[in-house]
Every structure is written in structure tokens, then in C-alpha cells.
Amino acid sequence: MLLLSSCCISVCPFTANQQPSFLRTPQRITSGLSSDRMILRAVGAAAVSSSTLRDLVFVVNPQGANGRTAKEWKKLLPYLRSRLGKDCNVCESLTTGPSHAIDITREAIRDGADAVIAVGGDGTLHEVVNGFFWEGKPVSSFNSEASHSTALGLIPLGTGSDFARTFGWNNDPCEAVDRIAKGMRSRVDVGVIDSKEGRDLHYFINVADVHLSAKAGFYASKYKKFGNLCYVIGALQAFMGHDNQDMRIRVNGGEWELYPQVTALCVGNAKYFGGGMKITPNAVPGNGNFEVVVLQDFKWYDFVLNLHKLYNGTHLSLNNVSSRSVQSIEVEEISGSGSIYVQSDGEYLGFLPRKFRILPGAIDIIS
């Protein structure tokens, strides 16, 4: 679905094999409208040269937050049109399933969009971030004629919206539109995860984690209809049959170190995960480092007694919690069971072993 500035409103799906509609010449369709494309000419609207406008692609997950994202987005559209319509070509793209946002983002970048804005929660943001890369390289590097870089934007309308918390952004979509209108940019780091074989690169912008917290996130994804309560349900289910595991890690390509009885290991590019838990409180998404926090030998009652510390970021004072700043970290389990969960930005990735690396200043973000 596409909304073209103040001169027209265009409605069509944006797919990976088609050019963004704002780069095509709009056509008037007055009858026989199909379900996949509809263009309505605004009465009395002045024609504006598209070459002078910012081309913005809004990637919307209509199923986000149990359908709440679609409702909030629909309510936001009048304000968005009034705030951005004079200066921007606005392309709205609704995702239809997993990984669709990745394809939309890659195509938008290849076609020279000024910004791709994720509308939804951390899952939608995660896919959009992965769309900035292809075969281990930025998508922009494949376009030698690009005159500018495509920025990442965010309108947080999802269940958790944890990445937005690091910047102090709330879930007010109008404030997000105001940020986009101002267009101020800053560079942020991106994490990349690869398997031991070096295949299947995966990118993250918030927090990646291993073992109990990753397993909890896997289960929580099945209970999104309960809102933030899904994280509590996921944690309770993950604790059933949970065993702490001995692991070994290698930081920045150094010597392997043994970490006994690991409960969870979190690699933070930003501070929050799990619906507001300040798990890596010293992480800064633009300083070129991860903060790695390791919880060891936690029992279920340790989480109950220290839950408030995990949420306010004071858990680093506990004896069985450690923190360090790294540029890369490799994590392996000792037992070789192949059953230690890994996730990033709340998305399940599989099992250990994995290597986490940081890409400093990899993306411009509208801030």
C-alpha cells in the first residue's frame, strides 16, 4: 500500500520483485479496481516534483501485537500525512508473513529510498535490520550509483519495543513521526551472528542471548496474545526441566575460557529485552562494543528474588553475575548436547555454537 505525498494516495503491495511505487509514474484508476492496486487522486492537490522529496518506505506488520499494530497504524495515518506529506513520498508496505520485511527493505534500499521505517515491535525491526544486508555485505554496497545512504527508522507499536527504550522513546507514534520529519541521523552498531561453519549470517540491533533467556523467548513468542505477560509465561515454561550448563567462550579471538553452570548469556548492543528487562545496562549501540552479561548458577528462586534488579539494571552487583565489554565472542557448550537455545532480538535462531561480532557504525538511524 502506497501513499504518495500531497499529490496522490496510491494503494498497492510492495514486493521484492517490483520497483517501489514511489519510483514509478502514478496512474489514475477510476473503475475496475483490483484488490492489489488502487490509486486515488486527491482533489485539488498540487503536483509536487518527486525528485525534491524524501522517499520513505514504512514497513508495517499488521499482525503485530495481536493486530493492535494495524489499528494504531490506521489511526496514525492522518497525522503522518499532514506531517510528512509536503516533504516526502510515503510508501506503505504491509508484510504478509515471516521474512517479508527483509525482502521489502532490500528492494527499497536498492531503489534508493531515503529511509526504511519499521512499524511494529522488535520482530519487525529485526527483519528490517536484516534487510540492510545481503550475502555478508550492506545492500547499499551493491548500488554503485547511490548518492546517499538509506537510514533506518522506527515507529514502535509492538508488544515489547525494547530497542526503543534504550533511546528513551516511548510508544507514542506521533512522537516517532516527528522524529522522522526532522530527519536527524546518527550511526549505530549492528551485531552479526554466524555458525561455526561461517554460514547463515544473521544480524541483530538489540540483544542476542543464549540458554534460559533464549528458551524463554522461544516460548514467549507463542503467547504474544497476552501482551507483555507472554514473557513471564515463557520464563516459567523455560524453567521446567532447565539445567545450567558449562560453557566455554572466546573473547576477541583470545584464549578459550571456561564458564561453569551458565544460566544465561546475553550479548547487548542495546540495553533492554524481555519487555523492559534492563539486562545489559551499560550497552551503548554506537560505541563499537557489546556488553556481555553472564548469569551463572541461578535457581528459579534467584530470579524471583532478584527480578526487580533485572528490570532496573542493578543485577550486576550480584556475585553470580558478570559483565564485560567485547567486540566479538564465541560461545560453545561443553556437553555437546546441541540443545542450548540462541535468539536475537527475540527471534529464535537455533542452537550453539555461535559467534557474535559487532559491526561498528553499520547503519544510520533516524534519531
N, C-alpha and C positions, 0 to 999 in steps of 0.2 A: 504494500500500500504506500503510495507516494503523495506527499503534499508539496506542491510547488509554490513557494513564497506567496507573494500577494497577487500574483497574476493568475494562478490556477491551482486547483486541487486535483491531483491525479491519484488514482487508486489502482495498484497492481502489485502482484507478488514480486519480490526481488530475489532471484535465484542465482546460483553460482554460475550458470551458463548464459546469463543475459547481462547486457550492459545496464548500469543503473539508469532509472528512468529520467533522472535529472540531467543526464548527458545525452538524452535523445530529444528530438523535437516533439513537444506535446501536440496531440491531435484532438480535435473535438469529436466526441461520440455522443450523438443525441438520441439514438434509438438502438434497439437490439443489443443492449449492453450485456456482455458476458460476465460470468461470476469472477473471472480472473483479472479483468481490467475495466476500469471505469474512470473517465476523466470528466470533471465538471468545471466549466468556466465560471469564475466568479464575476458577478455582474458589476460593471463599472470599474474593474480593477485595471490599474495602469500596467502596461507592459514594462518589465524590467530586464535589462540585459543580464543573462545568466552568467556571463563571463566576469561580472563585477561582484558576484555574490559568493558567499561561502557555501560549499556543498557539504551538507551534514547528513549522515546516514544514522537513523535511530533504529537499533536492533531491539525489538520488543518480544519478550517471551509471554504470550497471552495466557499461558498456563501457570505462570509463576505465582507463588503464594496462593495456590489453590484457586486461581482465576482472579485474585484481587488485583494483580498487576494490570490485566486488561481493563478492568473497571476504572482503576486510578488513572491509567493512561488516557482513556477516553475522556475523563473529566479534565485532564491536563491540557488536552489539545487546543481548546480555545485560547488559553493563556500562552501556550507555546507559539501559536500562530501570530498572536498580537505582539509577542516579544521578539520573535525571530523573523517574522515574515518579510520585513523590509530589507533585511540584510543577508538572508540565507535562502538557499534552495534546500528544502527539508524533505528527505526521503525516509519514509517509514516502512520498515521491513519486519513482518511478523514471522517468527520462527515456527516451524511445523513439527520439529522433533529434535532428538539429540544430534549435536554437531552441526545443525543447520546454521547457527550463528557463526561458526568458524568459516563456512563457505561464503556467507554473506560478507563477512568482514574482509576476507582475502580479495574478493571481487571488487569491493568498494575501494580498497587501497590500490589495487592495480589500475582502477579507473580514475584515480586522482582525487578521491574525497578529501576534504579538509579535516574531517573528524568522523570517527565512528563512535556512537554513543550507545552504551549498553543500558537498556531499560529493564530493570528487574533486580534479581538478587545476585549473590556471589556466583551462582552457577552460570548465569548468563554472562556476567563479567568474565568469568574464567574462559568460556568459549570464545568470546570476542578477543581476549588477550592471545589465545592460541591462534586465532585467525591472523594476527600480525606476523606470523612466522610460517615458513614453508621449507621443508627439507633442511632444517637447521639454520636457515638464514631469514632475515627480515624480508617480508614480501616486497617492501619498497626497494630492496636492492635489485630486484628483477626488472625494475622500470627505470631505465637509464634516462628517460625523458622527463621524469618527475621534477617539478620545480619547487616542491615543498614536501614536507613530511606529513603524514596523516596522524592526527592526535587521537588519543583515547579519551572518551568522556563517559560519565556515569550519571544516571538518574536512579538512585537506589529505591526500588519498590518491591524488594523481595522479602523472604522470610527472615534471613539473618542480616544481610547487608553489613557484614563485618568489616570489609575493607574500608568502607566509608567512615567508620568510626575512628580509624587512625588519623584521618584528616579533620575530625570533629564535625563531619557533615551529618545532619540528621536526615530523616526520611521525608522532608518537605520537598516535593518535586518542583515547586515553583522556585525555591532557592537554587535547585540544581539547574533549572533553565536559565536563571540569572547568571550563574557561573559560565554556562555555555555561551550566553550572549556576550559576556565580557571577553571570553576567549583567551584568558591568561593561561600560559602553559608553563609546566615545569617537567624536568626529566625524572623518571622513576626507574628503579631497577626491576628486573624480571628474573625469576628463578627458572631454571631448566632442569628437568629430571630425565635421566636415562637409565636403562637397564645395564646389567653387567656386560652385555654384548654390544652396548652402544647403539641399540636400535630404539625406535619408537620414542623419539624425543617428545617431551611433554612440558608445557610452560605453566607457571603459576605466578600470581602477583601478590597473594596474601600470605597464607600459611600452608606448608605441607607438613604432614605428620605421619608417625609410624606407630603401630601396635594398638594399644587400647583406644586411644582417641580416634584413630583412623577406623577401627572397627565400630566404634560408637557412631561415627559419622555415616558409615555404611548403613547401619540400622536406622539412624535418624532420617535418612532420605526416604524411608518407607512410610514415615509418619508426618510428612510435611503438612497434612491437613489439620494437624493440631497446633500449627504455628511454632513459636519458639519452644513449646513444650516437647516438640519432637526430639530436641537434643537431650532432654532429661530421660525420655523413654529409650532413646538409643543408647545412652550411657548405662542404664540399668540392664538392658538386654546384653550389652557387650560384656558386662561384669560376670554374667552367667558362664561359668566354665573358664574364666580368664586365668591365665598363668603369666606371671612376669617371666621375661626371657633374657638370658645372657646374650649380649650383642658385642660386636666389635665395630669400631668406627675409625676412619682415617680422615684427618682434617688437613685441608690444603695440600694434599699429596704427601703428607708426612708419614710417620710410623703408625701402624695399627695399634689401637688402644682397646683394652677390654672394659666393657661397661656391664657389670653383673646386675641381674634382676631388674631389667628395664621395664617400666610400666608404659611409658610413652616417651617418644622423642619428637620434638616439634621444631621445624625449621621455619623461622619467621622472617619474611620480607616486610610484613606489617605486623601490627600488634595483636589483633583480635581474631578469635574463631569461636565456633560453637554457640552463636547467638549472644555474643558480648563478653566472652571469657578473655581476659587480657593475658593471654598465655605467654607471649614474647614481648614483655613490656618495654624493652629497650630497642626494639627493632625500628629502623627508620628506612622507609622504602626508597631513599635516594642517597644513601651513604656508601654504597658499594659493598655492604656486608649483610650476611644473615645474622640473626641471633638464634642460636640453637639452645633450647631448653630441654633438659632430660630429667624426667621423673623416675626415680628408682625405688623399688620395693614398697610401692603403695598398696595398701589393702583398701577394701571398699569403705571402711570407716575413716580412713585417712582422707578420702575425697569428701565424705560428709562433713568431717570436722574442719576441713580447710577449703571448702567450696567458696566461701566468701573471699579468701585470699586469691584463689584462682581468677575470680571475677574482677577484683580490684588491682591485680598485678603485684601483690606483695608476697606471693608464694616463693619468690627467690630466696627469702630468708629461711626457708625450711632446710633442714640438714640433708634431706634426701632429694633435693632439687639443685641442679647445677645449670650454669649458663655460660656460654662463650660466644665470641664473635668470629665468624668464619667467612671465607669466600667459596669454599667447597667442602662437602662432607660426603663420604661414602659410608654406607651402613649395611652390615651383614648380620645375620643371625648365626649363632654358634651351633644350634641343634640341627640345622639343615632341614627343618620340617616343611619349609615352603608355605607356611601358613600365617606369616606376620603381615598384617594389612598395611597398605600405604594409600594415602589420599593426598590430594592437594586442592585447596580452595573448596573443600567439602565434596570433591569428586573422587570416587573410588578408582584407583589405578592398578590394583593387583597386589602383589606381594614382594617382599625383599628377595634379593638385594637391589639397592638403588643408589645412584649417585646424584647429589643435588649441587648445582653450580649457580653462581649468580652472574647475570649479565648487567653490568653497571650502566645506568642511564639508557636503557634499551628502548624506552617508549616515552614520547611526550604525552603528558596527561593534562587535560583541562582542569585547572585548579582554582 
